[in-house]
């Protein structure tokens, strides 16, 4: 198996640790997300170095705006619908929008196996999160719209990044443009919300991990995964994130999983395996014959 899918799953594993790490901080969730992007985006921009100048183009700059806007849409969604519904809609719609955008912009029609496995993975993700018992809040309709917009923004910056990488751009430079730009956009949000909580050891340690580990390192892996993994497949594999978050809650935070959540976790795992295993093409089938 190619290492691309493994790199994407590795990125999703790191994303899945963010919720547990965030519990170390008493800061507002928007301020925490802003700090994470500022630290992670700066690290990715520094890692890319002068290579950023070779890949700066209008599409990637617009994608950088989408990276920052995704964070704001996500937190606007969960504040209106509750964590469970907002997360399911935002994360679950991402792979669907990614497949549709990839098809519309590049004519890459998703395979039947991808469609079935992605549908099953989204159902597993929904069962995993909703099985936790969280309830929706009051402004459900507007919250769902924000979550759907967040899923579309994620799909947009993923497709734009994949396109640039496929055309020969260095993946670290592409991620440097996306997240370095997002860091500049989110810096005023961080400063406006106040940074006093960063003076606390727990707050500083959590933000450094979220920025350097769960953002910078994860998107280095994600970018490398996009070199050999179709972006629609990568978006589905990224659904490993809520599974990791649930397992950490079980092991580290002593949370309990309801039977429906366990079933969702199993369904999600099987779906990700189905997506990760390369499909046999007619050419490869002929080559395998004696």
Buried (B, 14 or more C-beta within 10 A) or exposed (E): EEEBBBBBBBBBBBBBBBBBBBEBBEBEBBBBBBBBBBBBBBBBBEBBEEBBEEBBBEBBBEBBBBBBBBBBBBBBBBBBBBBBBBBBBBBBBBBBBBBBBBEEEBEBEBBEEBBEBBBBBBBBBBBBBBBBEBEBBEBBEEBBBBBBBBBBBBBBBBBBBBBBBEEEBBBBBBBBBBBBBBBBBBBEBBEEBEBEBBEBEEBBEBBBBBBBBBBBBBBBBBBBBBBBBBBBBBBBBBBBBBBBBBBBBBEEEEEEBBEBBBBBBBBBBBBBEBBBEEEEEEEEEEEEEE
